[in-house]
Amino acid sequence: MAKISESTVDALLEKLSSDDDFRDRFQANPRQATRSLGTGDPAVDALPEAPIKQLASKEDFSKSRGKLRTQLAATAYPFQPITLDIPEAQR
């Protein structure tokens, strides 16, 4: 399995931290939503199509962007469960 490209990771994190419509589409079908970014990344074909039960908030994506970017760009399995450091009071 190929690694997801850095340009796809950057575009994905930008949308997940700012765009409600994209977040809804991503939660419903991660592969289809990520394809809509237009990066032409072949690794996107390996992403799941099954809905995601819960997505972190835009603020959490924004705050953890650097950590998430490193995790996503470094693995050949970009959609293993990714953890965000969210303070208990914000859950």
Secondary structure, DSSP 8 states (H G I E B T S, - for coil): -----HHHHHHHHHHHTT-HHHHHHHHH-HHHHHHTT----GGGGGS--S--S----HHHHHHTHHHHHHHHHH-S-TTS-------GGG-
